């Protein structure tokens, strides 16, 4: 049976440039962040009757292949992150009673430096101790290395205010390969944090990349033990991947969708506790350019899904079996597509069609 989407215009001003991020809060309300042609960051929220758009009182974002980071905490407060157009520093903002913004001290928690490929998520922390809930987490590349940062209280004294100090660490160090290209990060149902990214072997004279995933191992052996990271190469073939998007199922399997530029295919890499892990499959070779931004999700039926744009259309792909995908046409557009499933199992999508930001949700 075809997937039925109800779709509508979010912002009819035709000023949506890109860098779209979609989030769904605990009440299943959708939020969308995007940029205008001049780099202003706009946040849209669906009220009961209409979309309400707000231009953020902050400096413009760099126009690049990075989504605006967006997360909604358990108190329905929005968090955003993006790369500054003026400095290439990582900007973080949160709205409590009003918006506040700061530069993330991405250089080991000491001072800001230029970053590439930033991404952000917010951990509502159902299983975490209260001081560590609703904290932002960032992944980015700096100094050719993959980094993780968060703003949280010290582990040794959780009653203290949140700080960046001792909360900014190298995840994957550079050697003969640059690390941290096109980062994406997500928590699974057990609140384990993973960062997916590509490395780049150009420094070693090879024009290839490898898909990698880093899993955080919490330090729990003694009070104040630092967290560590376990890094795994998921796809070490001769790939040239970009724009990964990661999602986790409640049964422990994970999926990363990405664009393979060599053959202009949309691929998924699945990994977890099953014998064939990791497994790579081609969703479609019907990708008409290398500026496609896929978005992964897992339905309540534990099916892997991908939203993406191709041929001027928004597509919705569902994995139906080994190497088999049902691909459905949703509507015109598809640029900078993003997708989230809510707590009731509905799929939410956002995308741009000829400068108009649009939204859809399954019935």
N, C-alpha and C positions, 0 to 999 in steps of 0.2 A: 504494500500500500504506500502511495506517495506521501512524503512528509509535507504537511500543510503549514506554511508560514503566513502569519499576519504581518504585513510590512507597512511602514509609515515613514514620513520625513521627520528627521530630528531638527535640522536647521535648514530652512529654505533660502538662506541668504546667498547660497552658492559660493561660500568662502572657505569651505573645508579643503585644506591642502593635503593632509595625510596624518601619519604617525598615530593612527587610531588605536585606542585601547578601550576594551569593554570590561566592566566589572559588574557583578550582581551581588547586592548586599544580602543580609540575613533575612530580610523581608521579601526577597526575590525582586527587588526594584533594580532596574538597570541604570548604570552610570556609564558615560562615554567621555573620554578625553581625546582631543584632537588639536591640530594646529591650523592656523590660517596661513595664507601665502606670505605674510610678513613675520611669521614665527610666533605670534601670540598663542598662548595655550588656553584652550577653552574647555570647560567642564560642563557637560549636559547631564541632567537628571530627569527621569520620567516621574512627573507627579500623577495624581489620579486622572487629570484631564489633559495634560499637555507636557511637552518637553520644556524645561527651564534651562537656559544656557547662561553661563557666567564666564566672562573673560577674567583670567586670574591676574591679580595685581603683582606681576613678577616680570622679570626680564624675558626676552624672547628665547625660544628654543632653537637649537641648530637644526637645519633641515638636513636630515641624513636618514640612513636606513634603520633608524631606531624608533620604536614605539615610545610614546609617553608612558612612563610607568604609572599605574593606577591601582590602588587598593582601597577597600572600604573596611574599616574596623568594626568590631562588635557594637560600638556606640554610634555607628552610622556616620563616622567622621571620615572624609576622603583624604587620602594621602597621594601625592604625585611626585614624580621624579623625572628629570630630563637633563640633557646636556645643554649648557649655556651656549648660545650663539657667539657671544663676545669672547668667552674665555675657554670654552671646552671643559669647564669644570662641571661637576655633578651637582645639580640643584635639587634640594628636597623641600617639599612643602606639605603642611598639614593644616586643615581647617578645624579648629576647636570652636571658640566663640568668634574668632576671626582667623584669617589666613596668616601663617608665619612661614617664612622661607629662610633657608640657610644653605651655604655651600658645604657639602660633605667633605671632611678632611680625608680624602682618598689615599693620601700618602701615609699609610700605616697609622691613621688616626691623628696625625700631627698637623697637616696642612693640606689644602686643596691642590690638586695637580690635574693636568689634562687627562681626560679619559676617553675611551671609545667603547662602543657596543654596550651601553648601560641598560640594565633592566631592574625591575623592582617588584616585590610582592609584599603583602602584609599578612602576618601569621596571627589569626585571631586567638590561637592558643587554647583550645578547649582543654587539653591535657596539661598545659603548662602552668607553672606557678603564676599567680596574678601579676607580679611585677614584670613578667616576661611575655605577657599577652599583648596583642595588638601592636606589635613592634614591626617597623619596616625592615626589610632585608634587601640588599642590593648586590648585584653582580656586575662586573665591568672589567675592561682591560685597561691596564696602566703599566708602562714600562715593559710591554710585551708579555706581561703575566696576567693570569686570571686572579681576580680579587673578590672577596666577600666582605661586606660591611653591614653592621646593624647598629642601631642606637638603643641601648638597653642598660639597665643598672649593672653594677659589678656583681659577678657571681658570688663573691666573698661577702658582699653586703647589699642584698637585694633591696634594702630600704632606702638606699641612696637614689638620687635622681638619675635618669637615663643619661648615658654618655657615649661618645664615640671611642673614648680611650680604651684600649685593649679589646676593641670590638671590630677592628679592621685588620684582615689577615690575607696573606697570599694563599690561594687555593691550589693553583697549578703553576709551577715555576717554569720559566722559559729555559730552553736549552738550545737544541738545533731547530726548534719550532716555536713560533709565536703561539701563545695560548690566549683563550678568551675572545675569539671572534664570534660575534652574533650570539651573545649570551641570552638565556632564558632560564628562569628559576621558578620552582613550585614546591609546595609542601604536599605530601601525600596524606592519606587518612590517618596515619599514625604520627603525623607532624614531623616526619623526616624530610629535611630540606635537600633538594637536588638541584644542581646547576648543569644545564646542558649547553654545550658550545662546540665550536670547531677550533682545531689548531690549524696553523698554516705553515707548511714546510718550505716556503720560499727561501728562508735564510740558508737552507741546506741545498738549494738549487733545484727543488722539486715544486712544480706548480700544482700541488694537491693539498687537500685538507683531510682531516680525520674527525669523525663525530665522537665526542667524549662526554661522559657524564661524571660529575663529582658529587658524592654523597657525604653529607655531614655526619660525623660520628661524635655525638655529644660526650664531653668529658665528665664522667660521673664517678670515677674511682675515688676521688678525693675532692674536698671543697676547693673550688677555684681552678680545677683542672681545665686547661684550654680544650676547645673542640678541635677535632682533626678532620681530615678529608680523605676519602678513598676515591681514587680516580680510575675510571675504566674506559678503554677505547671500545666504543660500540660498533663502529664501522671504520676499519682501517684500509679499505680498498681505495682505489684511485678516484676519489670523489672531489667535487668542487661545490660543496653544499653551502646554502645560505638560508637565513630567515627561519631558524628552528622555532617550534612551538611545542611545549611539553604538557602532558596531562597524565594523571594517575587514576587507576580504578580502585575501588574499595577492596578488591580481592588481591591487590598487590602488583598487578601488571601495569606497565607504563608504556606510553607511546610518545614519540617525537616525530612530528611532520617537518619536512624541509624541502626546499627546492634544490634539485641537482642541475647545475648550470650546464654540465657537459652535454647532456641529452635533452635538456629542458623537460625534465620529468618531476612530478610531485611524488615524493617517497615518504614512507613511514618506517621508523625503526622501533620495534617492540622489544621490550626487555622486562625481565622479572623472573619469578620462580617457575619456569617451565623449560623443558629439555632443549628446545630450539633457541633459547635466548642467547644473544640478541639475534633478531630476525629482521631483515630488511625486505620490504615489498614496494612495488611501484603502484601508486594509486591510479595515476593516469599519465600518459604522454601528451595529453591535450593541454599543454601549457604554452601560451603564445609569446611569452617574453620572460626575462629574468628579473622582473620587478613584481613578482607575485609574493604575497605575504600570507601563508596559510596559517590556520589556527586549529589546534587539536582540542578534542574533548572526548569524554567517555559518557555514553548514555546510561540511563538507569538499567538498561538491559545488558550493560557491560560491553557494548559495541563501541569500537573506536570510530570516531567521526572526525572529518576535516572540512572546514569551510575555506574556500579559496576563490580567487577571481581569475577568469581566463576568457578570452574572446569577448571582453566587454560584458560578461555575465557573472553573477555570483553563483557559485556551485556549492552543493552540500553532498559530501561523500560519506558513505557508511560502509564499514567493512562487514561483509556478509559471510566470509569464509576465507580459507587460506588463499591469499593472492587475489581475492575477489572483492570488488567494491561496487556498490550501487551509487551512481552519480546522478544527482538531481539538479535541475535548473531552478534557481529561486527567483531571480529577477535581474534586470539590467544593472550594471555597475560592477561591484566586486573588488574595487581598489581598496587596499589596506584593510582587508576583511579581518574581523576578530570574532570569537565565539566563546560563550560560557554556557554550561548547564547549571540550572538552579536546583534548589533542594527538592523541588517537586518533579524534576526530570525534564522540564521544558528547555529547549535549546534557544539561546538568545544570540543574535548575530548583529554586527554593525559593519558598515562598509560605506564607500563613497561612490556616487554615480554622477559624473560630470560636475564635480564641485559641490554636490549636495550630499550631506551626511544622512544616511538612512539606517533604519533599525528594523529587525524582524524577530518574531518569537513564534515557536510552534504552539499549536493549540493544545 
